[in-house]
């Protein structure tokens, strides 16, 4: 019985923490604060990467080594141009 009561209180408190966290994040977004990690490539570098990719001389791995990023970051940069609604961009 006591364990069930403690469990119910813990679940209620966790719900309150979640609500406060979500409200804080929404307030920050309304203030214009960027939430999350910064991109690994500057927009100009990303444009250069896409331009090199379009030339057809470089593979994703080669471009990743040139720009010193992970191949997935290179792929996402290319997808932003060619497949804007792709699931890897969410």
PyMOL Python script that loads the backbone (N, CA, C, O; Angstrom):
from pymol import cmd

cmd.read_pdbstr("""\
ATOM      1  N   UNK A   1       0.826  -1.190   0.000  1.00  0.00           N
ATOM      2  CA  UNK A   1       0.000   0.000   0.000  1.00  0.00           C
ATOM      3  C   UNK A   1       0.877   1.264   0.000  1.00  0.00           C
ATOM      4  O   UNK A   1       0.644   2.198  -0.767  1.00  0.00           O
ATOM      5  N   UNK A   2       1.893   1.269   0.881  1.00  0.00           N
ATOM      6  CA  UNK A   2       2.765   2.445   0.948  1.00  0.00           C
ATOM      7  C   UNK A   2       3.532   2.628  -0.358  1.00  0.00           C
ATOM      8  O   UNK A   2       3.719   3.758  -0.809  1.00  0.00           O
ATOM      9  N   UNK A   3       3.972   1.549  -0.959  1.00  0.00           N
ATOM     10  CA  UNK A   3       4.725   1.637  -2.197  1.00  0.00           C
ATOM     11  C   UNK A   3       3.851   2.203  -3.319  1.00  0.00           C
ATOM     12  O   UNK A   3       4.324   2.974  -4.155  1.00  0.00           O
ATOM     13  N   UNK A   4       2.577   1.815  -3.330  1.00  0.00           N
ATOM     14  CA  UNK A   4       1.676   2.337  -4.343  1.00  0.00           C
ATOM     15  C   UNK A   4       1.468   3.841  -4.166  1.00  0.00           C
ATOM     16  O   UNK A   4       1.394   4.584  -5.144  1.00  0.00           O
ATOM     17  N   UNK A   5       1.375   4.282  -2.909  1.00  0.00           N
ATOM     18  CA  UNK A   5       1.206   5.710  -2.636  1.00  0.00           C
ATOM     19  C   UNK A   5       2.456   6.474  -3.071  1.00  0.00           C
ATOM     20  O   UNK A   5       2.355   7.518  -3.714  1.00  0.00           O
ATOM     21  N   UNK A   6       3.634   5.952  -2.720  1.00  0.00           N
ATOM     22  CA  UNK A   6       4.879   6.612  -3.115  1.00  0.00           C
ATOM     23  C   UNK A   6       5.002   6.665  -4.636  1.00  0.00           C
ATOM     24  O   UNK A   6       5.450   7.663  -5.200  1.00  0.00           O
ATOM     25  N   UNK A   7       4.606   5.600  -5.275  1.00  0.00           N
ATOM     26  CA  UNK A   7       4.654   5.542  -6.733  1.00  0.00           C
ATOM     27  C   UNK A   7       3.728   6.582  -7.352  1.00  0.00           C
ATOM     28  O   UNK A   7       4.090   7.234  -8.331  1.00  0.00           O
ATOM     29  N   UNK A   8       2.541   6.738  -6.789  1.00  0.00           N
ATOM     30  CA  UNK A   8       1.585   7.717  -7.308  1.00  0.00           C
ATOM     31  C   UNK A   8       2.112   9.139  -7.132  1.00  0.00           C
ATOM     32  O   UNK A   8       1.976   9.966  -8.035  1.00  0.00           O
ATOM     33  N   UNK A   9       2.715   9.430  -5.969  1.00  0.00           N
ATOM     34  CA  UNK A   9       3.276  10.760  -5.737  1.00  0.00           C
ATOM     35  C   UNK A   9       4.451  11.035  -6.682  1.00  0.00           C
ATOM     36  O   UNK A   9       4.590  12.143  -7.199  1.00  0.00           O
ATOM     37  N   UNK A  10       5.279  10.040  -6.900  1.00  0.00           N
ATOM     38  CA  UNK A  10       6.429  10.202  -7.793  1.00  0.00           C
ATOM     39  C   UNK A  10       5.962  10.453  -9.225  1.00  0.00           C
ATOM     40  O   UNK A  10       6.522  11.297  -9.924  1.00  0.00           O
ATOM     41  N   UNK A  11       4.953   9.734  -9.652  1.00  0.00           N
ATOM     42  CA  UNK A  11       4.423   9.920 -10.993  1.00  0.00           C
ATOM     43  C   UNK A  11       3.818  11.326 -11.151  1.00  0.00           C
ATOM     44  O   UNK A  11       4.009  11.981 -12.175  1.00  0.00           O
ATOM     45  N   UNK A  12       3.088  11.777 -10.123  1.00  0.00           N
ATOM     46  CA  UNK A  12       2.497  13.115 -10.149  1.00  0.00           C
ATOM     47  C   UNK A  12       3.586  14.185 -10.212  1.00  0.00           C
ATOM     48  O   UNK A  12       3.480  15.137 -10.986  1.00  0.00           O
ATOM     49  N   UNK A  13       4.632  14.029  -9.398  1.00  0.00           N
ATOM     50  CA  UNK A  13       5.717  15.003  -9.378  1.00  0.00           C
ATOM     51  C   UNK A  13       6.452  15.015 -10.720  1.00  0.00           C
ATOM     52  O   UNK A  13       6.820  16.080 -11.215  1.00  0.00           O
ATOM     53  N   UNK A  14       6.659  13.870 -11.292  1.00  0.00           N
ATOM     54  CA  UNK A  14       7.336  13.793 -12.590  1.00  0.00           C
ATOM     55  C   UNK A  14       6.517  14.506 -13.666  1.00  0.00           C
ATOM     56  O   UNK A  14       7.080  15.173 -14.534  1.00  0.00           O
ATOM     57  N   UNK A  15       5.206  14.370 -13.613  1.00  0.00           N
ATOM     58  CA  UNK A  15       4.331  15.072 -14.546  1.00  0.00           C
ATOM     59  C   UNK A  15       4.439  16.582 -14.392  1.00  0.00           C
ATOM     60  O   UNK A  15       4.436  17.315 -15.382  1.00  0.00           O
ATOM     61  N   UNK A  16       4.534  17.043 -13.159  1.00  0.00           N
ATOM     62  CA  UNK A  16       4.663  18.485 -12.910  1.00  0.00           C
ATOM     63  C   UNK A  16       6.003  18.997 -13.436  1.00  0.00           C
ATOM     64  O   UNK A  16       6.069  20.078 -14.021  1.00  0.00           O
ATOM     65  N   UNK A  17       7.055  18.237 -13.232  1.00  0.00           N
ATOM     66  CA  UNK A  17       8.377  18.625 -13.731  1.00  0.00           C
ATOM     67  C   UNK A  17       8.346  18.723 -15.255  1.00  0.00           C
ATOM     68  O   UNK A  17       8.901  19.653 -15.840  1.00  0.00           O
ATOM     69  N   UNK A  18       7.704  17.771 -15.875  1.00  0.00           N
ATOM     70  CA  UNK A  18       7.616  17.760 -17.337  1.00  0.00           C
ATOM     71  C   UNK A  18       6.853  18.981 -17.838  1.00  0.00           C
ATOM     72  O   UNK A  18       7.276  19.621 -18.800  1.00  0.00           O
ATOM     73  N   UNK A  19       5.728  19.313 -17.194  1.00  0.00           N
ATOM     74  CA  UNK A  19       4.949  20.482 -17.596  1.00  0.00           C
ATOM     75  C   UNK A  19       5.762  21.767 -17.459  1.00  0.00           C
ATOM     76  O   UNK A  19       5.730  22.618 -18.348  1.00  0.00           O
ATOM     77  N   UNK A  20       6.484  21.912 -16.359  1.00  0.00           N
ATOM     78  CA  UNK A  20       7.297  23.117 -16.157  1.00  0.00           C
ATOM     79  C   UNK A  20       8.414  23.207 -17.190  1.00  0.00           C
ATOM     80  O   UNK A  20       8.727  24.289 -17.686  1.00  0.00           O
ATOM     81  N   UNK A  21       9.010  22.068 -17.508  1.00  0.00           N
ATOM     82  CA  UNK A  21      10.084  22.057 -18.505  1.00  0.00           C
ATOM     83  C   UNK A  21       9.555  22.464 -19.874  1.00  0.00           C
ATOM     84  O   UNK A  21      10.177  23.268 -20.569  1.00  0.00           O
ATOM     85  N   UNK A  22       8.422  21.919 -20.259  1.00  0.00           N
ATOM     86  CA  UNK A  22       7.834  22.259 -21.556  1.00  0.00           C
ATOM     87  C   UNK A  22       7.440  23.734 -21.604  1.00  0.00           C
ATOM     88  O   UNK A  22       7.643  24.392 -22.624  1.00  0.00           O
ATOM     89  N   UNK A  23       6.878  24.261 -20.516  1.00  0.00           N
ATOM     90  CA  UNK A  23       6.490  25.674 -20.478  1.00  0.00           C
ATOM     91  C   UNK A  23       7.729  26.565 -20.587  1.00  0.00           C
ATOM     92  O   UNK A  23       7.699  27.582 -21.280  1.00  0.00           O
ATOM     93  N   UNK A  24       8.798  26.198 -19.921  1.00  0.00           N
ATOM     94  CA  UNK A  24      10.038  26.966 -20.004  1.00  0.00           C
ATOM     95  C   UNK A  24      10.628  26.949 -21.394  1.00  0.00           C
ATOM     96  O   UNK A  24      11.132  27.966 -21.870  1.00  0.00           O
ATOM     97  N   UNK A  25      10.571  25.812 -22.046  1.00  0.00           N
ATOM     98  CA  UNK A  25      11.094  25.707 -23.409  1.00  0.00           C
ATOM     99  C   UNK A  25      10.261  26.540 -24.374  1.00  0.00           C
ATOM    100  O   UNK A  25      10.812  27.201 -25.253  1.00  0.00           O
ATOM    101  N   UNK A  26       8.945  26.516 -24.222  1.00  0.00           N
ATOM    102  CA  UNK A  26       8.088  27.325 -25.089  1.00  0.00           C
ATOM    103  C   UNK A  26       8.333  28.812 -24.860  1.00  0.00           C
ATOM    104  O   UNK A  26       8.358  29.587 -25.816  1.00  0.00           O
ATOM    105  N   UNK A  27       8.515  29.220 -23.606  1.00  0.00           N
ATOM    106  CA  UNK A  27       8.788  30.629 -23.309  1.00  0.00           C
ATOM    107  C   UNK A  27      10.120  31.059 -23.925  1.00  0.00           C
ATOM    108  O   UNK A  27      10.237  32.170 -24.441  1.00  0.00           O
ATOM    109  N   UNK A  28      11.115  30.185 -23.869  1.00  0.00           N
ATOM    110  CA  UNK A  28      12.417  30.498 -24.473  1.00  0.00           C
ATOM    111  C   UNK A  28      12.286  30.630 -25.984  1.00  0.00           C
ATOM    112  O   UNK A  28      12.890  31.521 -26.582  1.00  0.00           O
ATOM    113  N   UNK A  29      11.514  29.762 -26.602  1.00  0.00           N
ATOM    114  CA  UNK A  29      11.333  29.835 -28.048  1.00  0.00           C
ATOM    115  C   UNK A  29      10.614  31.127 -28.438  1.00  0.00           C
ATOM    116  O   UNK A  29      10.929  31.719 -29.470  1.00  0.00           O
ATOM    117  N   UNK A  30       9.656  31.569 -27.628  1.00  0.00           N
ATOM    118  CA  UNK A  30       8.961  32.825 -27.909  1.00  0.00           C
ATOM    119  C   UNK A  30       9.904  34.019 -27.782  1.00  0.00           C
ATOM    120  O   UNK A  30       9.730  35.028 -28.466  1.00  0.00           O
ATOM    121  N   UNK A  31      10.903  33.904 -26.904  1.00  0.00           N
ATOM    122  CA  UNK A  31      11.896  34.972 -26.755  1.00  0.00           C
ATOM    123  C   UNK A  31      12.921  34.936 -27.874  1.00  0.00           C
ATOM    124  O   UNK A  31      13.726  35.858 -28.009  1.00  0.00           O
ATOM    125  N   UNK A  32      12.900  33.879 -28.680  1.00  0.00           N
ATOM    126  CA  UNK A  32      13.830  33.777 -29.790  1.00  0.00           C
ATOM    127  C   UNK A  32      15.107  33.037 -29.456  1.00  0.00           C
ATOM    128  O   UNK A  32      16.072  33.101 -30.217  1.00  0.00           O
ATOM    129  N   UNK A  33      15.137  32.336 -28.338  1.00  0.00           N
ATOM    130  CA  UNK A  33      16.318  31.577 -27.952  1.00  0.00           C
ATOM    131  C   UNK A  33      16.343  30.274 -28.735  1.00  0.00           C
ATOM    132  O   UNK A  33      15.333  29.574 -28.807  1.00  0.00           O
ATOM    133  N   UNK A  34      17.481  29.943 -29.319  1.00  0.00           N
ATOM    134  CA  UNK A  34      17.627  28.691 -30.059  1.00  0.00           C
ATOM    135  C   UNK A  34      17.862  27.557 -29.072  1.00  0.00           C
ATOM    136  O   UNK A  34      18.815  27.586 -28.293  1.00  0.00           O
ATOM    137  N   UNK A  35      16.994  26.568 -29.111  1.00  0.00           N
ATOM    138  CA  UNK A  35      17.129  25.405 -28.233  1.00  0.00           C
ATOM    139  C   UNK A  35      17.802  24.288 -29.021  1.00  0.00           C
ATOM    140  O   UNK A  35      17.436  24.016 -30.165  1.00  0.00           O
ATOM    141  N   UNK A  36      18.763  23.661 -28.416  1.00  0.00           N
ATOM    142  CA  UNK A  36      19.428  22.539 -29.066  1.00  0.00           C
ATOM    143  C   UNK A  36      20.856  22.854 -29.451  1.00  0.00           C
ATOM    144  O   UNK A  36      21.363  23.955 -29.237  1.00  0.00           O
ATOM    145  N   UNK A  37      21.475  21.860 -30.016  1.00  0.00           N
ATOM    146  CA  UNK A  37      22.878  21.961 -30.395  1.00  0.00           C
ATOM    147  C   UNK A  37      23.041  22.763 -31.684  1.00  0.00           C
ATOM    148  O   UNK A  37      22.196  22.697 -32.577  1.00  0.00           O
ATOM    149  N   UNK A  38      24.122  23.512 -31.771  1.00  0.00           N
ATOM    150  CA  UNK A  38      24.399  24.286 -32.979  1.00  0.00           C
ATOM    151  C   UNK A  38      24.824  23.350 -34.116  1.00  0.00           C
ATOM    152  O   UNK A  38      25.340  22.259 -33.870  1.00  0.00           O
ATOM    153  N   UNK A  39      24.605  23.778 -35.344  1.00  0.00           N
ATOM    154  CA  UNK A  39      25.007  22.976 -36.493  1.00  0.00           C
ATOM    155  C   UNK A  39      26.527  22.925 -36.589  1.00  0.00           C
ATOM    156  O   UNK A  39      27.224  23.845 -36.161  1.00  0.00           O
ATOM    157  N   UNK A  40      27.017  21.848 -37.152  1.00  0.00           N
ATOM    158  CA  UNK A  40      28.465  21.663 -37.246  1.00  0.00           C
ATOM    159  C   UNK A  40      29.079  22.452 -38.404  1.00  0.00           C
ATOM    160  O   UNK A  40      30.292  22.656 -38.436  1.00  0.00           O
ATOM    161  N   UNK A  41      28.255  22.895 -39.351  1.00  0.00           N
ATOM    162  CA  UNK A  41      28.743  23.665 -40.490  1.00  0.00           C
ATOM    163  C   UNK A  41      28.101  25.043 -40.529  1.00  0.00           C
ATOM    164  O   UNK A  41      26.903  25.185 -40.282  1.00  0.00           O
ATOM    165  N   UNK A  42      28.885  26.035 -40.832  1.00  0.00           N
ATOM    166  CA  UNK A  42      28.382  27.386 -41.053  1.00  0.00           C
ATOM    167  C   UNK A  42      27.608  27.376 -42.374  1.00  0.00           C
ATOM    168  O   UNK A  42      27.941  26.586 -43.256  1.00  0.00           O
ATOM    169  N   UNK A  43      26.593  28.221 -42.542  1.00  0.00           N
ATOM    170  CA  UNK A  43      25.807  28.191 -43.789  1.00  0.00           C
ATOM    171  C   UNK A  43      26.648  28.349 -45.068  1.00  0.00           C
ATOM    172  O   UNK A  43      26.341  27.742 -46.093  1.00  0.00           O
ATOM    173  N   UNK A  44      27.709  29.167 -45.001  1.00  0.00           N
ATOM    174  CA  UNK A  44      28.560  29.319 -46.192  1.00  0.00           C
ATOM    175  C   UNK A  44      29.307  28.025 -46.500  1.00  0.00           C
ATOM    176  O   UNK A  44      29.443  27.636 -47.660  1.00  0.00           O
ATOM    177  N   UNK A  45      29.792  27.359 -45.442  1.00  0.00           N
ATOM    178  CA  UNK A  45      30.479  26.080 -45.638  1.00  0.00           C
ATOM    179  C   UNK A  45      29.510  25.025 -46.163  1.00  0.00           C
ATOM    180  O   UNK A  45      29.871  24.191 -46.994  1.00  0.00           O
ATOM    181  N   UNK A  46      28.276  25.073 -45.668  1.00  0.00           N
ATOM    182  CA  UNK A  46      27.271  24.122 -46.135  1.00  0.00           C
ATOM    183  C   UNK A  46      26.984  24.341 -47.617  1.00  0.00           C
ATOM    184  O   UNK A  46      26.822  23.373 -48.361  1.00  0.00           O
ATOM    185  N   UNK A  47      26.918  25.591 -48.054  1.00  0.00           N
ATOM    186  CA  UNK A  47      26.702  25.886 -49.473  1.00  0.00           C
ATOM    187  C   UNK A  47      27.881  25.383 -50.313  1.00  0.00           C
ATOM    188  O   UNK A  47      27.687  24.866 -51.413  1.00  0.00           O
ATOM    189  N   UNK A  48      29.098  25.537 -49.792  1.00  0.00           N
ATOM    190  CA  UNK A  48      30.274  25.026 -50.501  1.00  0.00           C
ATOM    191  C   UNK A  48      30.220  23.508 -50.616  1.00  0.00           C
ATOM    192  O   UNK A  48      30.538  22.949 -51.666  1.00  0.00           O
ATOM    193  N   UNK A  49      29.817  22.842 -49.537  1.00  0.00           N
ATOM    194  CA  UNK A  49      29.715  21.385 -49.541  1.00  0.00           C
ATOM    195  C   UNK A  49      28.720  20.934 -50.602  1.00  0.00           C
ATOM    196  O   UNK A  49      29.005  20.013 -51.368  1.00  0.00           O
ATOM    197  N   UNK A  50      27.563  21.570 -50.652  1.00  0.00           N
ATOM    198  CA  UNK A  50      26.536  21.187 -51.634  1.00  0.00           C
ATOM    199  C   UNK A  50      27.042  21.458 -53.054  1.00  0.00           C
ATOM    200  O   UNK A  50      26.802  20.658 -53.958  1.00  0.00           O
ATOM    201  N   UNK A  51      27.739  22.578 -53.254  1.00  0.00           N
ATOM    202  CA  UNK A  51      28.281  22.897 -54.574  1.00  0.00           C
ATOM    203  C   UNK A  51      29.279  21.828 -55.022  1.00  0.00           C
ATOM    204  O   UNK A  51      29.251  21.390 -56.172  1.00  0.00           O
ATOM    205  N   UNK A  52      30.160  21.411 -54.111  1.00  0.00           N
ATOM    206  CA  UNK A  52      31.129  20.358 -54.443  1.00  0.00           C
ATOM    207  C   UNK A  52      30.430  19.032 -54.732  1.00  0.00           C
ATOM    208  O   UNK A  52      30.840  18.289 -55.624  1.00  0.00           O
ATOM    209  N   UNK A  53      29.372  18.739 -53.974  1.00  0.00           N
ATOM    210  CA  UNK A  53      28.608  17.509 -54.187  1.00  0.00           C
ATOM    211  C   UNK A  53      27.959  17.525 -55.575  1.00  0.00           C
ATOM    212  O   UNK A  53      27.939  16.506 -56.266  1.00  0.00           O
ATOM    213  N   UNK A  54      27.435  18.673 -55.976  1.00  0.00           N
ATOM    214  CA  UNK A  54      26.767  18.785 -57.269  1.00  0.00           C
ATOM    215  C   UNK A  54      27.731  18.592 -58.433  1.00  0.00           C
ATOM    216  O   UNK A  54      27.324  18.162 -59.513  1.00  0.00           O
ATOM    217  N   UNK A  55      29.001  18.905 -58.222  1.00  0.00           N
ATOM    218  CA  UNK A  55      29.987  18.711 -59.286  1.00  0.00           C
ATOM    219  C   UNK A  55      30.193  17.236 -59.598  1.00  0.00           C
ATOM    220  O   UNK A  55      30.570  16.885 -60.716  1.00  0.00           O
ATOM    221  N   UNK A  56      29.949  16.365 -58.615  1.00  0.00           N
ATOM    222  CA  UNK A  56      30.018  14.935 -58.842  1.00  0.00           C
ATOM    223  C   UNK A  56      31.392  14.310 -58.691  1.00  0.00           C
ATOM    224  O   UNK A  56      31.562  13.129 -58.994  1.00  0.00           O
ATOM    225  N   UNK A  57      32.367  15.064 -58.236  1.00  0.00           N
ATOM    226  CA  UNK A  57      33.723  14.525 -58.100  1.00  0.00           C
ATOM    227  C   UNK A  57      33.992  13.926 -56.720  1.00  0.00           C
ATOM    228  O   UNK A  57      34.950  13.171 -56.559  1.00  0.00           O
ATOM    229  N   UNK A  58      33.175  14.244 -55.733  1.00  0.00           N
ATOM    230  CA  UNK A  58      33.452  13.850 -54.349  1.00  0.00           C
ATOM    231  C   UNK A  58      32.359  12.947 -53.803  1.00  0.00           C
ATOM    232  O   UNK A  58      31.182  13.092 -54.135  1.00  0.00           O
ATOM    233  N   UNK A  59      32.775  12.010 -52.955  1.00  0.00           N
ATOM    234  CA  UNK A  59      31.818  11.178 -52.237  1.00  0.00           C
ATOM    235  C   UNK A  59      31.476  11.876 -50.930  1.00  0.00           C
ATOM    236  O   UNK A  59      32.115  12.856 -50.548  1.00  0.00           O
ATOM    237  N   UNK A  60      30.451  11.355 -50.245  1.00  0.00           N
ATOM    238  CA  UNK A  60      30.071  11.925 -48.951  1.00  0.00           C
ATOM    239  C   UNK A  60      31.213  11.810 -47.943  1.00  0.00           C
ATOM    240  O   UNK A  60      31.480  12.743 -47.186  1.00  0.00           O
ATOM    241  N   UNK A  61      31.875  10.674 -47.940  1.00  0.00           N
ATOM    242  CA  UNK A  61      32.979  10.480 -46.999  1.00  0.00           C
ATOM    243  C   UNK A  61      34.122  11.453 -47.272  1.00  0.00           C
ATOM    244  O   UNK A  61      34.723  11.985 -46.338  1.00  0.00           O
ATOM    245  N   UNK A  62      34.419  11.684 -48.530  1.00  0.00           N
ATOM    246  CA  UNK A  62      35.484  12.625 -48.878  1.00  0.00           C
ATOM    247  C   UNK A  62      35.117  14.040 -48.461  1.00  0.00           C
ATOM    248  O   UNK A  62      35.946  14.765 -47.911  1.00  0.00           O
ATOM    249  N   UNK A  63      33.875  14.434 -48.722  1.00  0.00           N
ATOM    250  CA  UNK A  63      33.426  15.768 -48.317  1.00  0.00           C
ATOM    251  C   UNK A  63      33.455  15.919 -46.797  1.00  0.00           C
ATOM    252  O   UNK A  63      33.812  16.976 -46.276  1.00  0.00           O
ATOM    253  N   UNK A  64      33.079  14.857 -46.096  1.00  0.00           N
ATOM    254  CA  UNK A  64      33.107  14.901 -44.632  1.00  0.00           C
ATOM    255  C   UNK A  64      34.537  15.107 -44.130  1.00  0.00           C
ATOM    256  O   UNK A  64      34.762  15.851 -43.175  1.00  0.00           O
ATOM    257  N   UNK A  65      35.495  14.451 -44.769  1.00  0.00           N
ATOM    258  CA  UNK A  65      36.895  14.625 -44.365  1.00  0.00           C
ATOM    259  C   UNK A  65      37.400  16.024 -44.705  1.00  0.00           C
ATOM    260  O   UNK A  65      38.149  16.616 -43.928  1.00  0.00           O
ATOM    261  N   UNK A  66      37.000  16.554 -45.853  1.00  0.00           N
ATOM    262  CA  UNK A  66      37.427  17.894 -46.251  1.00  0.00           C
ATOM    263  C   UNK A  66      36.943  18.934 -45.254  1.00  0.00           C
ATOM    264  O   UNK A  66      37.693  19.829 -44.863  1.00  0.00           O
ATOM    265  N   UNK A  67      35.681  18.812 -44.843  1.00  0.00           N
ATOM    266  CA  UNK A  67      35.081  19.797 -43.935  1.00  0.00           C
ATOM    267  C   UNK A  67      35.215  19.413 -42.463  1.00  0.00           C
ATOM    268  O   UNK A  67      34.746  20.134 -41.582  1.00  0.00           O
ATOM    269  N   UNK A  68      35.853  18.280 -42.203  1.00  0.00           N
ATOM    270  CA  UNK A  68      36.095  17.811 -40.829  1.00  0.00           C
ATOM    271  C   UNK A  68      34.791  17.648 -40.038  1.00  0.00           C
ATOM    272  O   UNK A  68      34.657  18.144 -38.920  1.00  0.00           O
ATOM    273  N   UNK A  69      33.839  16.939 -40.650  1.00  0.00           N
ATOM    274  CA  UNK A  69      32.558  16.666 -40.016  1.00  0.00           C
ATOM    275  C   UNK A  69      32.243  15.187 -40.194  1.00  0.00           C
ATOM    276  O   UNK A  69      32.948  14.472 -40.906  1.00  0.00           O
ATOM    277  N   UNK A  70      31.185  14.738 -39.544  1.00  0.00           N
ATOM    278  CA  UNK A  70      30.734  13.355 -39.680  1.00  0.00           C
ATOM    279  C   UNK A  70      29.993  13.205 -41.013  1.00  0.00           C
ATOM    280  O   UNK A  70      29.332  14.146 -41.453  1.00  0.00           O
ATOM    281  N   UNK A  71      30.090  12.046 -41.660  1.00  0.00           N
ATOM    282  CA  UNK A  71      29.376  11.848 -42.930  1.00  0.00           C
ATOM    283  C   UNK A  71      27.863  12.100 -42.833  1.00  0.00           C
ATOM    284  O   UNK A  71      27.249  12.543 -43.804  1.00  0.00           O
ATOM    285  N   UNK A  72      27.268  11.825 -41.685  1.00  0.00           N
ATOM    286  CA  UNK A  72      25.830  12.090 -41.521  1.00  0.00           C
ATOM    287  C   UNK A  72      25.529  13.580 -41.600  1.00  0.00           C
ATOM    288  O   UNK A  72      24.485  13.974 -42.121  1.00  0.00           O
ATOM    289  N   UNK A  73      26.431  14.410 -41.090  1.00  0.00           N
ATOM    290  CA  UNK A  73      26.236  15.860 -41.179  1.00  0.00           C
ATOM    291  C   UNK A  73      26.305  16.317 -42.624  1.00  0.00           C
ATOM    292  O   UNK A  73      25.548  17.197 -43.035  1.00  0.00           O
ATOM    293  N   UNK A  74      27.201  15.731 -43.395  1.00  0.00           N
ATOM    294  CA  UNK A  74      27.299  16.060 -44.819  1.00  0.00           C
ATOM    295  C   UNK A  74      26.029  15.639 -45.547  1.00  0.00           C
ATOM    296  O   UNK A  74      25.517  16.374 -46.391  1.00  0.00           O
ATOM    297  N   UNK A  75      25.525  14.459 -45.219  1.00  0.00           N
ATOM    298  CA  UNK A  75      24.308  13.964 -45.854  1.00  0.00           C
ATOM    299  C   UNK A  75      23.120  14.864 -45.528  1.00  0.00           C
ATOM    300  O   UNK A  75      22.306  15.161 -46.403  1.00  0.00           O
ATOM    301  N   UNK A  76      23.018  15.302 -44.266  1.00  0.00           N
ATOM    302  CA  UNK A  76      21.920  16.197 -43.891  1.00  0.00           C
ATOM    303  C   UNK A  76      22.009  17.538 -44.620  1.00  0.00           C
ATOM    304  O   UNK A  76      20.986  18.102 -45.008  1.00  0.00           O
ATOM    305  N   UNK A  77      23.220  18.045 -44.806  1.00  0.00           N
ATOM    306  CA  UNK A  77      23.394  19.306 -45.528  1.00  0.00           C
ATOM    307  C   UNK A  77      22.892  19.167 -46.959  1.00  0.00           C
ATOM    308  O   UNK A  77      22.249  20.075 -47.486  1.00  0.00           O
ATOM    309  N   UNK A  78      23.182  18.046 -47.581  1.00  0.00           N
ATOM    310  CA  UNK A  78      22.730  17.811 -48.954  1.00  0.00           C
ATOM    311  C   UNK A  78      21.220  17.604 -48.986  1.00  0.00           C
ATOM    312  O   UNK A  78      20.548  18.097 -49.893  1.00  0.00           O
ATOM    313  N   UNK A  79      20.679  16.881 -48.008  1.00  0.00           N
ATOM    314  CA  UNK A  79      19.238  16.648 -47.945  1.00  0.00           C
ATOM    315  C   UNK A  79      18.466  17.951 -47.745  1.00  0.00           C
ATOM    316  O   UNK A  79      17.335  18.071 -48.217  1.00  0.00           O
ATOM    317  N   UNK A  80      19.054  18.924 -47.056  1.00  0.00           N
ATOM    318  CA  UNK A  80      18.358  20.204 -46.869  1.00  0.00           C
ATOM    319  C   UNK A  80      18.063  20.870 -48.208  1.00  0.00           C
ATOM    320  O   UNK A  80      17.090  21.615 -48.332  1.00  0.00           O
ATOM    321  N   UNK A  81      18.899  20.605 -49.211  1.00  0.00           N
ATOM    322  CA  UNK A  81      18.710  21.188 -50.537  1.00  0.00           C
ATOM    323  C   UNK A  81      17.816  20.297 -51.397  1.00  0.00           C
ATOM    324  O   UNK A  81      16.880  20.785 -52.031  1.00  0.00           O
ATOM    325  N   UNK A  82      18.100  18.995 -51.422  1.00  0.00           N
ATOM    326  CA  UNK A  82      17.408  18.090 -52.327  1.00  0.00           C
ATOM    327  C   UNK A  82      16.128  17.486 -51.773  1.00  0.00           C
ATOM    328  O   UNK A  82      15.189  17.237 -52.530  1.00  0.00           O
ATOM    329  N   UNK A  83      16.070  17.245 -50.467  1.00  0.00           N
ATOM    330  CA  UNK A  83      14.903  16.600 -49.852  1.00  0.00           C
ATOM    331  C   UNK A  83      14.518  17.373 -48.576  1.00  0.00           C
ATOM    332  O   UNK A  83      14.768  16.887 -47.473  1.00  0.00           O
ATOM    333  N   UNK A  84      13.915  18.567 -48.708  1.00  0.00           N
ATOM    334  CA  UNK A  84      13.688  19.401 -47.529  1.00  0.00           C
ATOM    335  C   UNK A  84      12.787  18.778 -46.456  1.00  0.00           C
ATOM    336  O   UNK A  84      12.915  19.139 -45.286  1.00  0.00           O
ATOM    337  N   UNK A  85      11.899  17.876 -46.799  1.00  0.00           N
ATOM    338  CA  UNK A  85      10.996  17.297 -45.796  1.00  0.00           C
ATOM    339  C   UNK A  85      11.436  15.944 -45.275  1.00  0.00           C
ATOM    340  O   UNK A  85      10.639  15.238 -44.656  1.00  0.00           O
ATOM    341  N   UNK A  86      12.675  15.567 -45.508  1.00  0.00           N
ATOM    342  CA  UNK A  86      13.145  14.223 -45.150  1.00  0.00           C
ATOM    343  C   UNK A  86      13.150  14.026 -43.640  1.00  0.00           C
ATOM    344  O   UNK A  86      13.349  14.975 -42.881  1.00  0.00           O
ATOM    345  N   UNK A  87      12.930  12.783 -43.213  1.00  0.00           N
ATOM    346  CA  UNK A  87      12.829  12.468 -41.784  1.00  0.00           C
ATOM    347  C   UNK A  87      14.148  12.679 -41.032  1.00  0.00           C
ATOM    348  O   UNK A  87      14.120  12.880 -39.818  1.00  0.00           O
ATOM    349  N   UNK A  88      15.283  12.640 -41.701  1.00  0.00           N
ATOM    350  CA  UNK A  88      16.561  12.840 -41.007  1.00  0.00           C
ATOM    351  C   UNK A  88      16.801  14.310 -40.654  1.00  0.00           C
ATOM    352  O   UNK A  88      17.762  14.626 -39.953  1.00  0.00           O
ATOM    353  N   UNK A  89      15.945  15.203 -41.128  1.00  0.00           N
ATOM    354  CA  UNK A  89      16.099  16.634 -40.846  1.00  0.00           C
ATOM    355  C   UNK A  89      15.259  17.087 -39.662  1.00  0.00           C
ATOM    356  O   UNK A  89      15.273  18.272 -39.328  1.00  0.00           O
ATOM    357  N   UNK A  90      14.537  16.198 -39.026  1.00  0.00           N
ATOM    358  CA  UNK A  90      13.685  16.586 -37.898  1.00  0.00           C
ATOM    359  C   UNK A  90      14.443  16.534 -36.610  1.00  0.00           C
ATOM    360  O   UNK A  90      13.885  16.828 -35.553  1.00  0.00           O
TER     361      UNK A  90
END
""", "prot")
cmd.dss("prot")
cmd.show_as("cartoon", "prot")
cmd.util.cbc("prot")
cmd.orient("prot")
